[in-house]
Amino acid sequence: MEKIDNWFTSFRIRKLVAFKKLRKELETLDNEAFDFLYVRSKTSLTKKLIFRWVPLFFTILFFVLTLFLVFYGNVVAVRNELHSVLSKENMELFQTVVNVGVGSLLMVSAFWLVIFCSIVRGDIKKLETKIVLMELMHKK
């Protein structure tokens, strides 16, 4: 069991393993080792669940703020309140500020979306590698 734990730890640290060398290691493992490896792989993904939800939360938050700013800035404020108060130049300035705010919120939302996608992509790569390992173990 200690050999399996050392092998799995070194595999996670290196992250790049030639499958030809790995097959020789996997042929020596028994069913108990397979169960242990499966449990370790499942728990390593669930521990990082918070890292997936934080960027998704900020992506949705900034997107909702963007929608609110678009709705409030372009529909409610302009039609109901600001036509009677502001002059034409000030209305154009207000529209510019709203559009800049919308653009900046969309950029922040896109930034968090890219972070979320990169984390999910990394998890998918880990899962694909672990699935290949499990298939190799079942073939023996």
Secondary structure, 3 states (H helix, E strand, C coil): CHHHHHHHHHHHHHCCCCHHHHHHHHHCCCHHHHHHHHHHHHHHHHCCHHHHHHHHHHHHHHHHHHHHHHHHHHHHHHHHHHHHHCCHHHHHHHHHHHHHHHHHHHHHHHHHHHHHHHHHHHHHHHHHHHHHHHHHHHHC
